[in-house]
């Protein structure tokens, strides 16, 4: 269910449970394997006595511009509320496209525990949920000045086929949805300042890059610049801001 004014999306899901995941496993190189391991264990009931939202019965997963909500469809009570910016990574099951998972920090702010929540989507593809989160995060990026609306429209036209969940790892302006098994590659992590983006007429050449850099540096106010981490490996180029990967 989508409301144009509120951007409310509703999906019918069943909670398969949640399990803890180490923060060091949430790096670009290790997150795919770690989340797939959680999906594997929870879909097969390997962890006995695991907690499940709604005791494993049908739930509404509502996603709006700010939060992901789990709702009891009988009583229409909110069982769990997760803010979108607090979600560290999400993905679609590799073996079953109806398995969806996301990782977020435990609500107890005094701990540094992350939990991987896994759901089975019986009436829709988990990729639809992942794409919904991707689009909402895009809008948040536009609101924060990370992307322009023009760039978004152009990138949409070019990447309908997509994604390898990347806000987790492809070279598009989408966000992460699937978790392919990662290769162990050497990566360079660079601390950088992200200024913004600008439309250019062709994809390369110093005659294109120099004026583009100059234009962005002069037109984007410094209070809109962001401190980011750029991760470069032989197969990927990832920009992370506040522990969330955007490219």
NUBA-122796 format. One record per atom (N, C-alpha, C): x, y, z; atom name; residue in one letter. Coordinates in Angstrom, 1 decimal, m for minus. Layout:
BEGIN
[[X Y Z] CA A]
...
This chain:
BEGIN
[[0.9 m1.2 0.0] N X]
[[0.0 0.0 0.0] CA X]
[[0.9 1.2 0.0] C X]
[[0.7 2.1 m1.0] N X]
[[1.6 3.2 m1.1] CA X]
[[0.7 4.5 m1.1] C X]
[[1.0 5.4 m0.2] N X]
[[0.4 6.7 m0.2] CA X]
[[1.4 7.7 m0.7] C X]
[[1.0 8.4 m1.8] N X]
[[1.9 9.4 m2.4] CA X]
[[2.4 10.5 m1.4] C X]
[[1.5 10.9 m0.5] N X]
[[1.8 12.0 0.4] CA X]
[[2.7 11.6 1.5] C X]
[[2.5 10.4 2.0] N X]
[[3.2 9.9 3.2] CA X]
[[4.3 8.9 2.9] C X]
[[4.3 8.4 1.6] N X]
[[5.3 7.4 1.2] CA X]
[[5.2 6.2 2.2] C X]
[[4.0 5.7 2.4] N X]
[[3.8 4.6 3.3] CA X]
[[3.7 3.3 2.5] C X]
[[4.5 2.3 2.8] N X]
[[4.5 1.0 2.1] CA X]
[[4.2 m0.1 3.1] C X]
[[3.4 m1.1 2.7] N X]
[[3.0 m2.1 3.6] CA X]
[[3.3 m3.5 3.0] C X]
[[3.9 m4.4 3.7] N X]
[[4.3 m5.7 3.2] CA X]
[[3.8 m6.7 4.3] C X]
[[3.4 m7.9 3.9] N X]
[[3.0 m9.0 4.8] CA X]
[[4.2 m9.9 4.9] C X]
[[4.7 m10.0 6.2] N X]
[[5.9 m10.8 6.4] CA X]
[[5.7 m11.7 7.7] C X]
[[6.6 m12.6 7.8] N X]
[[6.7 m13.4 9.1] CA X]
[[8.1 m13.3 9.6] C X]
[[8.2 m13.0 10.9] N X]
[[9.6 m12.9 11.5] CA X]
[[10.1 m14.3 11.7] C X]
[[11.3 m14.5 11.2] N X]
[[12.1 m15.8 11.4] CA X]
[[13.0 m15.7 12.6] C X]
[[13.0 m14.5 13.2] N X]
[[13.9 m14.3 14.4] CA X]
[[15.0 m13.3 14.2] C X]
[[15.8 m13.1 15.2] N X]
[[17.0 m12.2 15.1] CA X]
[[18.1 m12.8 15.8] C X]
[[19.3 m12.5 15.4] N X]
[[20.5 m13.0 16.1] CA X]
[[21.6 m11.9 16.1] C X]
[[22.5 m11.9 17.1] N X]
[[23.5 m10.9 17.2] CA X]
[[24.5 m11.1 16.1] C X]
[[25.2 m10.0 15.7] N X]
[[26.2 m10.0 14.7] CA X]
[[27.3 m9.0 15.1] C X]
[[28.5 m9.4 15.0] N X]
[[29.6 m8.6 15.4] CA X]
[[29.8 m7.3 14.5] C X]
[[30.1 m6.2 15.1] N X]
[[30.3 m5.0 14.3] CA X]
[[31.5 m5.2 13.3] C X]
[[32.5 m5.9 13.7] N X]
[[33.6 m6.1 12.8] CA X]
[[33.2 m6.9 11.5] C X]
[[32.1 m7.6 11.6] N X]
[[31.6 m8.3 10.4] CA X]
[[30.8 m7.5 9.5] C X]
[[30.6 m6.2 9.8] N X]
[[29.8 m5.3 9.0] CA X]
[[30.7 m4.4 8.0] C X]
[[31.9 m4.8 7.8] N X]
[[32.7 m4.1 6.9] CA X]
[[32.3 m4.5 5.4] C X]
[[32.8 m3.7 4.5] N X]
[[32.4 m4.0 3.1] CA X]
[[32.8 m5.4 2.7] C X]
[[33.9 m5.9 3.1] N X]
[[34.4 m7.2 2.7] CA X]
[[33.7 m8.3 3.4] C X]
[[33.1 m8.1 4.6] N X]
[[32.6 m9.2 5.4] CA X]
[[31.1 m9.3 5.6] C X]
[[30.4 m8.1 5.3] N X]
[[29.0 m8.1 5.6] CA X]
[[28.2 m9.1 4.8] C X]
[[28.5 m9.3 3.6] N X]
[[27.7 m10.2 2.8] CA X]
[[27.7 m11.6 3.4] C X]
[[28.9 m12.1 3.7] N X]
[[29.0 m13.4 4.3] CA X]
[[28.3 m13.5 5.6] C X]
[[28.5 m12.5 6.5] N X]
[[27.9 m12.5 7.8] CA X]
[[26.4 m12.5 7.8] C X]
[[25.8 m11.7 6.9] N X]
[[24.3 m11.6 6.9] CA X]
[[23.8 m12.9 6.3] C X]
[[24.4 m13.4 5.2] N X]
[[24.0 m14.6 4.7] CA X]
[[24.0 m15.8 5.7] C X]
[[25.0 m15.7 6.5] N X]
[[25.1 m16.8 7.6] CA X]
[[23.9 m16.7 8.5] C X]
[[23.5 m15.4 8.9] N X]
[[22.4 m15.2 9.8] CA X]
[[21.1 m15.7 9.1] C X]
[[20.9 m15.4 7.8] N X]
[[19.8 m15.8 7.1] CA X]
[[19.7 m17.4 7.0] C X]
[[20.8 m18.0 6.7] N X]
[[20.9 m19.4 6.7] CA X]
[[20.5 m20.1 8.0] C X]
[[21.1 m19.6 9.1] N X]
[[20.8 m20.2 10.4] CA X]
[[19.3 m20.0 10.8] C X]
[[18.8 m18.8 10.6] N X]
[[17.4 m18.5 11.0] CA X]
[[16.3 m19.2 10.2] C X]
[[16.6 m19.3 8.9] N X]
[[15.6 m19.9 8.0] CA X]
[[15.6 m21.5 8.2] C X]
[[16.6 m22.0 8.8] N X]
[[16.7 m23.4 9.1] CA X]
[[16.5 m23.8 10.5] C X]
[[16.2 m22.8 11.3] N X]
[[15.9 m23.0 12.8] CA X]
[[17.1 m23.6 13.5] C X]
[[18.3 m23.2 13.1] N X]
[[19.5 m23.8 13.7] CA X]
[[19.6 m23.3 15.2] C X]
[[19.2 m22.0 15.4] N X]
[[19.3 m21.5 16.8] CA X]
[[18.0 m21.7 17.5] C X]
[[18.0 m22.6 18.5] N X]
[[16.8 m23.0 19.2] CA X]
[[16.5 m21.8 20.2] C X]
[[15.2 m21.7 20.4] N X]
[[14.7 m20.7 21.4] CA X]
[[14.9 m19.3 21.0] C X]
[[15.1 m19.0 19.7] N X]
[[15.3 m17.7 19.2] CA X]
[[14.0 m16.9 19.3] C X]
[[14.1 m15.6 19.6] N X]
[[13.0 m14.7 19.7] CA X]
[[12.5 m14.4 18.3] C X]
[[11.1 m14.3 18.2] N X]
[[10.5 m13.9 16.9] CA X]
[[9.4 m12.9 17.1] C X]
[[9.4 m11.8 16.3] N X]
[[8.4 m10.8 16.4] CA X]
[[7.0 m11.4 16.1] C X]
[[6.0 m11.2 17.0] N X]
[[4.7 m11.8 16.7] CA X]
[[4.6 m13.3 16.8] C X]
[[5.6 m13.9 17.4] N X]
[[5.7 m15.3 17.6] CA X]
[[5.7 m16.1 16.3] C X]
[[6.2 m15.4 15.2] N X]
[[6.3 m16.1 14.0] CA X]
[[5.1 m16.0 13.1] C X]
[[4.0 m15.3 13.6] N X]
[[2.8 m15.2 12.8] CA X]
[[2.9 m14.1 11.8] C X]
[[1.9 m13.9 10.9] N X]
[[1.9 m12.9 9.9] CA X]
[[1.9 m11.5 10.6] C X]
[[2.8 m10.6 10.0] N X]
[[2.9 m9.3 10.5] CA X]
[[2.8 m8.3 9.3] C X]
[[2.5 m7.1 9.6] N X]
[[2.6 m6.0 8.6] CA X]
[[4.0 m5.4 8.8] C X]
[[4.8 m5.2 7.8] N X]
[[6.0 m4.4 7.8] CA X]
[[5.7 m3.2 7.1] C X]
[[5.5 m2.1 7.8] N X]
[[5.2 m0.8 7.2] CA X]
[[6.5 0.0 7.2] C X]
[[6.8 0.6 6.0] N X]
[[8.0 1.4 5.8] CA X]
[[7.5 2.8 5.3] C X]
[[7.9 3.8 6.0] N X]
[[7.6 5.2 5.6] CA X]
[[8.9 6.0 5.4] C X]
[[8.8 7.3 5.4] N X]
[[10.0 8.1 5.1] CA X]
[[11.0 8.1 6.2] C X]
[[10.6 7.7 7.4] N X]
[[11.5 7.8 8.6] CA X]
[[11.7 6.5 9.3] C X]
[[10.7 5.5 9.3] N X]
[[10.8 4.3 10.1] CA X]
[[10.4 3.1 9.4] C X]
[[10.8 2.0 9.9] N X]
[[10.3 0.6 9.6] CA X]
[[9.6 0.1 10.8] C X]
[[8.3 m0.2 10.6] N X]
[[7.4 m0.6 11.7] CA X]
[[7.0 m2.1 11.5] C X]
[[7.0 m2.9 12.6] N X]
[[6.4 m4.2 12.6] CA X]
[[5.1 m4.1 13.4] C X]
[[3.9 m4.5 12.7] N X]
[[2.6 m4.3 13.3] CA X]
[[1.8 m5.6 13.4] C X]
[[1.2 m5.8 14.5] N X]
[[0.3 m6.9 14.7] CA X]
[[m1.0 m6.7 13.9] C X]
[[m1.3 m7.4 12.8] N X]
[[m2.4 m7.1 12.0] CA X]
[[m3.8 m7.3 12.6] C X]
[[m3.8 m8.1 13.7] N X]
[[m5.1 m8.3 14.4] CA X]
[[m5.4 m7.1 15.4] C X]
[[m4.4 m6.7 16.2] N X]
[[m4.7 m5.7 17.1] CA X]
[[m4.2 m4.3 16.6] C X]
[[m3.5 m4.3 15.5] N X]
[[m2.9 m3.1 14.9] CA X]
[[m2.1 m2.3 15.9] C X]
[[m1.3 m3.1 16.7] N X]
[[m0.4 m2.5 17.6] CA X]
[[1.0 m2.6 17.1] C X]
[[1.9 m1.6 17.4] N X]
[[3.2 m1.6 16.9] CA X]
[[4.1 m2.5 17.8] C X]
[[4.7 m3.5 17.2] N X]
[[5.6 m4.4 18.0] CA X]
[[7.0 m4.0 18.0] C X]
[[7.4 m3.3 17.0] N X]
[[8.8 m2.8 16.9] CA X]
[[8.9 m1.6 15.9] C X]
[[9.8 m0.7 16.3] N X]
[[10.0 0.5 15.4] CA X]
[[11.5 0.7 15.2] C X]
[[11.9 0.8 14.0] N X]
[[13.3 0.9 13.7] CA X]
[[13.4 2.2 12.8] C X]
[[14.2 3.1 13.2] N X]
[[14.4 4.3 12.3] CA X]
[[15.3 3.9 11.1] C X]
[[14.9 4.4 9.9] N X]
[[15.6 4.1 8.7] CA X]
[[17.1 4.4 8.8] C X]
[[17.5 5.6 9.3] N X]
[[19.0 5.9 9.3] CA X]
[[19.7 5.0 10.2] C X]
[[19.0 4.3 11.2] N X]
[[19.8 3.4 12.1] CA X]
[[20.0 2.0 11.5] C X]
[[19.4 1.7 10.3] N X]
[[19.7 0.4 9.7] CA X]
[[21.0 0.5 9.0] C X]
[[21.9 m0.5 9.4] N X]
[[23.3 m0.5 9.0] CA X]
[[23.4 m1.1 7.6] C X]
[[22.7 m2.2 7.3] N X]
[[22.8 m2.9 6.1] CA X]
[[21.6 m3.8 5.9] C X]
[[21.2 m4.1 4.7] N X]
[[20.0 m5.0 4.5] CA X]
[[20.3 m5.8 3.2] C X]
[[19.5 m6.9 3.0] N X]
[[19.7 m7.7 1.9] CA X]
[[18.7 m8.7 1.7] C X]
[[18.8 m9.4 0.5] N X]
[[17.9 m10.5 0.1] CA X]
[[18.6 m11.8 0.2] C X]
[[17.9 m12.8 0.6] N X]
[[18.5 m14.1 0.8] CA X]
[[19.0 m14.6 m0.6] C X]
[[20.2 m15.3 m0.5] N X]
[[20.8 m15.7 m1.7] CA X]
[[20.1 m17.0 m2.3] C X]
[[19.6 m17.8 m1.3] N X]
[[19.0 m19.1 m1.8] CA X]
[[17.5 m19.0 m1.9] C X]
[[16.9 m18.0 m1.3] N X]
[[15.4 m17.8 m1.4] CA X]
[[15.1 m16.3 m1.5] C X]
[[14.6 m15.9 m2.6] N X]
[[14.4 m14.5 m2.9] CA X]
[[13.2 m13.9 m2.0] C X]
[[12.6 m14.8 m1.2] N X]
[[11.6 m14.2 m0.3] CA X]
[[12.1 m14.0 1.1] C X]
[[13.4 m14.2 1.3] N X]
[[14.0 m14.0 2.6] CA X]
[[14.6 m12.6 2.6] C X]
[[14.2 m11.8 3.6] N X]
[[14.8 m10.4 3.7] CA X]
[[15.4 m10.2 5.1] C X]
[[16.5 m9.5 5.1] N X]
[[17.2 m9.3 6.4] CA X]
[[17.7 m7.9 6.5] C X]
[[17.7 m7.3 7.7] N X]
[[18.4 m6.0 7.9] CA X]
[[19.1 m6.1 9.2] C X]
[[20.2 m5.3 9.3] N X]
[[21.0 m5.2 10.5] CA X]
[[20.9 m3.8 11.1] C X]
[[20.7 m3.8 12.4] N X]
[[20.7 m2.5 13.1] CA X]
[[21.2 m2.6 14.5] C X]
[[21.7 m1.5 15.1] N X]
[[22.2 m1.5 16.4] CA X]
[[21.0 m1.8 17.4] C X]
[[21.3 m2.5 18.5] N X]
[[20.3 m2.8 19.5] CA X]
[[19.8 m1.5 20.1] C X]
[[18.6 m1.5 20.5] N X]
[[18.0 m0.2 21.0] CA X]
[[18.6 0.2 22.3] C X]
[[19.3 m0.7 23.0] N X]
[[20.0 m0.3 24.2] CA X]
[[21.3 0.4 23.8] C X]
[[21.2 1.8 23.9] N X]
[[22.4 2.6 23.4] CA X]
[[23.6 2.4 24.2] C X]
[[23.5 1.7 25.4] N X]
[[24.7 1.5 26.2] CA X]
[[25.5 0.4 25.7] C X]
[[25.0 m0.4 24.8] N X]
[[25.7 m1.6 24.3] CA X]
[[26.1 m1.3 22.8] C X]
[[27.0 m2.0 22.3] N X]
[[27.4 m1.9 20.9] CA X]
[[27.1 m3.2 20.2] C X]
[[25.9 m3.7 20.5] N X]
[[25.4 m5.0 19.9] CA X]
[[24.5 m4.7 18.7] C X]
[[24.8 m5.4 17.6] N X]
[[24.0 m5.3 16.4] CA X]
[[23.2 m6.6 16.2] C X]
[[22.0 m6.5 15.8] N X]
[[21.2 m7.6 15.6] CA X]
[[20.8 m7.7 14.1] C X]
[[20.8 m8.9 13.6] N X]
[[20.3 m9.2 12.2] CA X]
[[18.9 m9.8 12.3] C X]
[[17.9 m9.1 11.8] N X]
[[16.5 m9.5 11.8] CA X]
[[16.2 m10.1 10.4] C X]
[[15.6 m11.3 10.5] N X]
[[15.3 m12.0 9.2] CA X]
[[13.8 m12.2 9.1] C X]
[[13.3 m12.1 7.9] N X]
[[11.9 m12.2 7.6] CA X]
[[11.6 m13.0 6.4] C X]
[[10.5 m13.8 6.4] N X]
[[10.0 m14.4 5.2] CA X]
[[8.8 m13.7 4.6] C X]
[[8.9 m13.4 3.3] N X]
[[7.9 m12.6 2.6] CA X]
[[7.1 m13.5 1.7] C X]
[[5.9 m13.9 2.2] N X]
[[5.2 m15.0 1.5] CA X]
[[4.4 m14.5 0.3] C X]
[[4.1 m13.2 0.2] N X]
[[3.2 m12.7 m0.9] CA X]
[[3.9 m11.7 m1.7] C X]
[[5.2 m11.5 m1.6] N X]
[[6.0 m10.6 m2.4] CA X]
[[7.5 m11.0 m2.4] C X]
[[8.2 m10.5 m3.3] N X]
[[9.6 m10.7 m3.4] CA X]
[[10.3 m9.8 m2.3] C X]
[[11.3 m10.4 m1.6] N X]
[[12.1 m9.5 m0.7] CA X]
[[12.8 m8.4 m1.4] C X]
[[13.0 m8.6 m2.7] N X]
[[13.7 m7.5 m3.4] CA X]
[[12.9 m6.3 m3.5] C X]
[[11.5 m6.4 m3.4] N X]
[[10.6 m5.3 m3.4] CA X]
[[10.8 m4.4 m2.2] C X]
[[11.0 m5.1 m1.0] N X]
[[11.2 m4.4 0.2] CA X]
[[12.6 m3.7 0.2] C X]
[[13.6 m4.4 m0.3] N X]
[[14.9 m3.9 m0.4] CA X]
[[14.9 m2.6 m1.3] C X]
[[14.2 m2.7 m2.5] N X]
[[14.2 m1.6 m3.4] CA X]
[[13.4 m0.4 m2.7] C X]
[[12.4 m0.7 m1.9] N X]
[[11.7 0.4 m1.2] CA X]
[[12.6 1.1 m0.3] C X]
[[13.4 0.4 0.5] N X]
[[14.4 1.0 1.4] CA X]
[[15.4 1.8 0.6] C X]
[[15.9 1.2 m0.5] N X]
[[16.8 2.0 m1.4] CA X]
[[16.3 3.3 m1.8] C X]
[[15.0 3.3 m2.3] N X]
[[14.4 4.5 m2.8] CA X]
[[14.2 5.6 m1.7] C X]
[[13.8 5.1 m0.5] N X]
[[13.6 6.0 0.6] CA X]
[[15.0 6.6 1.0] C X]
[[16.0 5.8 1.0] N X]
[[17.3 6.3 1.4] CA X]
[[17.8 7.3 0.3] C X]
[[17.5 7.1 m0.9] N X]
[[17.8 8.0 m2.0] CA X]
[[17.2 9.4 m1.7] C X]
[[15.9 9.3 m1.3] N X]
[[15.2 10.6 m1.0] CA X]
[[15.9 11.3 0.2] C X]
[[16.3 10.5 1.2] N X]
[[17.0 11.1 2.3] CA X]
[[18.3 11.8 1.9] C X]
[[19.0 11.1 1.0] N X]
[[20.3 11.6 0.5] CA X]
[[20.0 12.9 m0.3] C X]
[[18.9 13.0 m1.1] N X]
[[18.6 14.2 m1.8] CA X]
[[18.3 15.3 m0.8] C X]
[[17.5 15.0 0.2] N X]
[[17.2 16.0 1.2] CA X]
[[18.4 16.6 1.9] C X]
[[19.4 15.7 2.1] N X]
[[20.6 16.2 2.8] CA X]
[[21.7 16.7 1.8] C X]
[[21.3 16.8 0.5] N X]
[[22.2 17.5 m0.4] CA X]
[[23.2 16.5 m1.0] C X]
[[23.1 15.2 m0.7] N X]
[[24.1 14.2 m1.2] CA X]
[[23.9 14.0 m2.7] C X]
[[22.6 14.1 m3.2] N X]
[[22.3 13.8 m4.6] CA X]
[[21.4 14.9 m5.1] C X]
[[21.4 15.1 m6.4] N X]
[[20.5 16.0 m7.0] CA X]
[[19.3 15.2 m7.6] C X]
[[18.2 15.8 m7.7] N X]
[[17.0 15.1 m8.3] CA X]
[[17.3 14.8 m9.8] C X]
[[18.0 15.6 m10.5] N X]
[[18.3 15.4 m11.9] CA X]
[[19.2 14.1 m12.0] C X]
[[20.2 14.0 m11.1] N X]
[[21.0 12.8 m11.2] CA X]
[[20.2 11.6 m10.9] C X]
[[19.3 11.7 m10.0] N X]
[[18.5 10.5 m9.6] CA X]
[[17.7 10.0 m10.8] C X]
[[17.1 10.9 m11.5] N X]
[[16.2 10.5 m12.7] CA X]
[[17.1 9.9 m13.7] C X]
[[18.2 10.4 m14.0] N X]
[[19.1 9.8 m15.0] CA X]
[[19.6 8.4 m14.6] C X]
[[20.0 8.3 m13.3] N X]
[[20.5 7.0 m12.9] CA X]
[[19.4 6.0 m12.9] C X]
[[18.1 6.4 m12.6] N X]
[[17.0 5.4 m12.6] CA X]
[[16.9 4.9 m14.0] C X]
[[17.0 5.7 m15.1] N X]
[[16.8 5.3 m16.4] CA X]
[[17.9 4.2 m16.8] C X]
[[19.0 4.3 m16.2] N X]
[[20.2 3.5 m16.6] CA X]
[[20.3 2.2 m15.8] C X]
[[19.5 2.1 m14.6] N X]
[[19.8 1.0 m13.8] CA X]
[[18.5 0.3 m13.4] C X]
[[17.6 0.1 m14.3] N X]
[[16.4 m0.6 m14.0] CA X]
[[16.6 m2.1 m13.6] C X]
[[17.7 m2.7 m14.1] N X]
[[18.0 m4.1 m14.0] CA X]
[[18.4 m4.5 m12.6] C X]
[[18.7 m3.9 m11.7] N X]
[[19.6 m3.9 m10.6] CA X]
[[19.4 m4.6 m9.4] C X]
[[20.0 m4.6 m8.4] N X]
[[21.1 m4.1 m7.7] CA X]
[[21.9 m5.2 m6.9] C X]
[[23.1 m5.0 m6.7] N X]
[[23.7 m5.9 m5.8] CA X]
[[23.9 m5.2 m4.4] C X]
[[22.8 m5.1 m3.7] N X]
[[22.4 m4.2 m2.6] CA X]
[[23.4 m3.3 m2.1] C X]
[[23.5 m2.6 m2.9] N X]
[[24.3 m1.7 m2.3] CA X]
[[23.4 m0.5 m2.2] C X]
[[22.9 0.3 m0.4] N X]
[[23.3 1.2 0.6] CA X]
[[23.4 0.3 1.6] C X]
[[24.3 m1.5 0.5] N X]
[[25.5 m2.3 0.2] CA X]
[[25.4 m2.8 m1.1] C X]
[[26.7 m2.8 m3.5] N X]
[[28.1 m2.6 m3.7] CA X]
[[28.4 m2.5 m5.2] C X]
[[27.6 m1.7 m5.7] N X]
[[27.7 m1.6 m7.1] CA X]
[[28.0 m0.2 m7.5] C X]
[[28.4 0.1 m8.7] N X]
[[28.8 1.4 m9.1] CA X]
[[27.6 2.2 m9.7] C X]
[[26.5 2.1 m9.0] N X]
[[25.3 2.9 m9.4] CA X]
[[24.9 3.8 m8.2] C X]
[[24.0 4.6 m8.3] N X]
[[23.5 5.4 m7.2] CA X]
[[22.3 4.8 m6.5] C X]
[[22.3 3.4 m6.6] N X]
[[21.3 2.7 m5.8] CA X]
[[21.8 2.4 m4.4] C X]
[[20.9 1.7 m3.7] N X]
[[21.4 1.2 m2.4] CA X]
[[21.4 m0.3 m2.4] C X]
[[22.1 m1.0 m1.4] N X]
[[22.3 m2.4 m1.4] CA X]
[[21.1 m3.3 m1.2] C X]
[[21.0 m4.4 m2.1] N X]
[[19.9 m5.4 m1.8] CA X]
[[20.3 m6.8 m1.7] C X]
[[21.2 m7.3 m2.5] N X]
[[21.5 m8.7 m2.3] CA X]
[[22.9 m8.8 m1.8] C X]
[[23.2 m10.0 m1.2] N X]
[[24.5 m10.2 m0.6] CA X]
[[25.3 m11.3 m1.3] C X]
[[25.9 m11.0 m2.4] N X]
[[26.8 m12.0 m3.1] CA X]
[[27.9 m12.4 m2.2] C X]
[[28.4 m13.6 m2.3] N X]
[[29.6 m14.0 m1.5] CA X]
[[30.8 m13.2 m1.9] C X]
[[31.3 m12.5 m0.9] N X]
[[32.4 m11.6 m1.2] CA X]
[[33.7 m12.3 m1.4] C X]
[[34.5 m11.7 m2.3] N X]
[[35.9 m12.2 m2.4] CA X]
[[36.8 m11.5 m1.4] C X]
[[37.8 m12.1 m1.0] N X]
[[38.7 m11.5 m0.1] CA X]
[[39.7 m10.7 m0.9] C X]
[[39.5 m9.4 m0.9] N X]
[[40.3 m8.5 m1.8] CA X]
[[41.0 m7.5 m0.9] C X]
[[42.1 m7.0 m1.3] N X]
[[42.8 m5.9 m0.6] CA X]
[[42.0 m4.6 m0.9] C X]
[[41.8 m3.8 0.1] N X]
[[41.1 m2.6 0.0] CA X]
[[41.9 m1.4 0.6] C X]
[[41.7 m0.3 0.0] N X]
[[42.3 1.0 0.5] CA X]
[[41.2 1.8 1.1] C X]
[[41.3 2.2 2.3] N X]
[[40.3 3.0 3.0] CA X]
[[40.8 4.5 3.1] C X]
[[40.1 5.4 2.5] N X]
[[40.6 6.8 2.5] CA X]
[[39.6 7.7 3.2] C X]
[[40.0 8.6 4.1] N X]
[[39.1 9.6 4.7] CA X]
[[39.1 10.8 3.7] C X]
[[37.8 11.1 3.3] N X]
[[37.7 12.1 2.3] CA X]
[[36.5 13.1 2.7] C X]
[[36.4 14.1 1.9] N X]
[[35.2 15.0 2.1] CA X]
[[34.4 15.0 0.8] C X]
[[33.1 14.7 1.0] N X]
[[32.2 14.6 m0.1] CA X]
[[31.6 16.0 m0.3] C X]
[[31.7 16.5 m1.5] N X]
[[31.2 17.9 m1.8] CA X]
[[29.8 17.9 m2.4] C X]
[[29.6 16.9 m3.3] N X]
[[28.3 16.9 m4.0] CA X]
[[28.5 16.3 m5.4] C X]
[[27.5 16.5 m6.2] N X]
[[27.6 16.0 m7.6] CA X]
[[27.0 17.0 m8.6] C X]
[[27.3 16.8 m9.8] N X]
[[26.9 17.7 m10.9] CA X]
[[26.8 16.9 m12.2] C X]
[[25.8 17.3 m13.0] N X]
[[25.6 16.6 m14.3] CA X]
[[26.7 17.0 m15.3] C X]
[[27.3 16.0 m16.0] N X]
[[28.3 16.2 m17.0] CA X]
[[27.8 15.6 m18.3] C X]
[[28.4 16.1 m19.4] N X]
[[28.0 15.7 m20.8] CA X]
[[28.5 14.3 m21.2] C X]
[[29.6 13.9 m20.6] N X]
[[30.2 12.5 m20.9] CA X]
[[30.9 12.0 m19.7] C X]
[[31.2 10.7 m19.7] N X]
[[31.7 10.0 m18.5] CA X]
[[33.1 10.2 m18.1] C X]
[[34.0 10.8 m18.9] N X]
[[35.4 10.9 m18.5] CA X]
[[36.2 12.0 m19.2] C X]
[[37.4 12.1 m18.8] N X]
[[38.3 13.1 m19.4] CA X]
[[38.6 14.2 m18.5] C X]
[[39.8 14.6 m18.4] N X]
[[40.2 15.7 m17.4] CA X]
[[39.5 17.0 m17.8] C X]
[[39.2 17.2 m19.1] N X]
[[38.5 18.4 m19.6] CA X]
[[37.1 18.5 m19.0] C X]
[[36.6 17.3 m18.7] N X]
[[35.2 17.2 m18.0] CA X]
[[35.3 17.3 m16.5] C X]
[[36.3 16.6 m15.9] N X]
[[36.4 16.5 m14.5] CA X]
[[36.8 17.8 m13.8] C X]
[[37.8 18.5 m14.4] N X]
[[38.3 19.8 m13.8] CA X]
[[37.2 20.8 m13.6] C X]
[[36.5 21.2 m14.7] N X]
[[35.4 22.2 m14.4] CA X]
[[34.3 21.7 m13.5] C X]
[[34.0 20.3 m13.5] N X]
[[33.0 19.8 m12.7] CA X]
[[33.4 19.9 m11.2] C X]
[[34.7 19.6 m10.9] N X]
[[35.2 19.8 m9.5] CA X]
[[35.1 21.2 m9.1] C X]
[[35.5 22.1 m10.0] N X]
[[35.6 23.5 m9.7] CA X]
[[34.1 24.0 m9.4] C X]
[[33.2 23.6 m10.2] N X]
[[31.8 24.1 m10.1] CA X]
[[31.2 23.6 m8.8] C X]
[[31.4 22.3 m8.4] N X]
[[30.9 21.8 m7.2] CA X]
[[31.5 22.5 m6.0] C X]
[[32.8 22.6 m6.0] N X]
[[33.5 23.2 m4.9] CA X]
[[33.1 24.7 m4.6] C X]
[[32.7 25.4 m5.7] N X]
[[32.3 26.8 m5.5] CA X]
[[30.8 27.0 m5.2] C X]
[[30.0 26.0 m5.6] N X]
[[28.5 26.2 m5.5] CA X]
[[27.9 25.5 m4.3] C X]
[[28.6 24.4 m3.8] N X]
[[28.0 23.7 m2.6] CA X]
[[28.6 24.3 m1.3] C X]
[[27.8 24.8 m0.4] N X]
[[28.3 25.5 0.8] CA X]
[[29.0 24.4 1.6] C X]
[[30.0 24.9 2.4] N X]
[[30.9 24.0 3.1] CA X]
[[30.1 23.3 4.2] C X]
[[29.0 23.9 4.7] N X]
[[28.2 23.2 5.8] CA X]
[[27.4 22.0 5.2] C X]
[[27.4 21.9 3.8] N X]
[[26.8 20.7 3.2] CA X]
[[27.8 19.6 2.9] C X]
[[29.1 19.9 3.1] N X]
[[30.2 18.9 2.8] CA X]
[[30.1 17.8 3.9] C X]
[[30.5 16.6 3.6] N X]
[[30.4 15.5 4.5] CA X]
[[31.7 14.8 4.6] C X]
[[32.0 14.4 5.8] N X]
[[33.2 13.5 6.0] CA X]
[[32.8 12.1 5.7] C X]
[[33.5 11.4 4.7] N X]
[[33.1 10.1 4.3] CA X]
[[34.4 9.2 4.3] C X]
[[34.1 7.9 4.2] N X]
[[35.2 6.9 4.0] CA X]
[[35.0 6.3 2.6] C X]
[[36.1 6.4 1.8] N X]
[[36.1 5.8 0.4] CA X]
[[36.9 4.5 0.5] C X]
[[36.2 3.4 0.1] N X]
[[36.8 2.1 0.1] CA X]
[[37.0 1.7 m1.3] C X]
[[38.3 1.4 m1.7] N X]
[[38.6 1.0 m3.1] CA X]
[[39.2 m0.4 m3.1] C X]
[[38.6 m1.2 m3.9] N X]
[[39.2 m2.6 m4.1] CA X]
[[39.2 m2.9 m5.6] C X]
[[39.8 m4.0 m6.0] N X]
[[39.8 m4.3 m7.5] CA X]
[[38.4 m4.4 m8.1] C X]
[[37.4 m4.7 m7.3] N X]
[[36.1 m4.9 m7.9] CA X]
[[35.0 m3.9 m7.5] C X]
[[35.3 m3.0 m6.6] N X]
[[34.3 m2.1 m6.1] CA X]
[[34.9 m0.8 m5.6] C X]
[[34.0 0.2 m5.6] N X]
[[34.3 1.5 m5.1] CA X]
[[33.1 1.9 m4.2] C X]
[[33.4 2.1 m2.9] N X]
[[32.3 2.3 m2.0] CA X]
[[32.5 3.6 m1.2] C X]
[[31.4 4.4 m1.1] N X]
[[31.5 5.6 m0.3] CA X]
[[30.6 5.3 0.9] C X]
[[31.1 5.5 2.1] N X]
[[30.4 5.3 3.4] CA X]
[[30.3 6.6 4.2] C X]
[[29.0 6.9 4.6] N X]
[[28.8 8.0 5.5] CA X]
[[28.0 7.6 6.7] C X]
[[28.5 7.9 7.9] N X]
[[27.8 7.6 9.1] CA X]
[[27.5 6.1 9.2] C X]
[[28.5 5.2 8.7] N X]
[[28.4 3.8 8.8] CA X]
[[27.4 3.2 7.8] C X]
[[27.0 4.0 6.8] N X]
[[26.0 3.5 5.8] CA X]
[[26.7 3.7 4.4] C X]
[[26.6 2.6 3.6] N X]
[[27.3 2.7 2.3] CA X]
[[26.3 3.2 1.3] C X]
[[26.7 4.2 0.5] N X]
[[25.8 4.8 m0.5] CA X]
[[26.1 4.3 m1.9] C X]
[[27.3 3.9 m2.3] N X]
[[27.7 3.6 m3.6] CA X]
[[28.4 2.3 m3.6] C X]
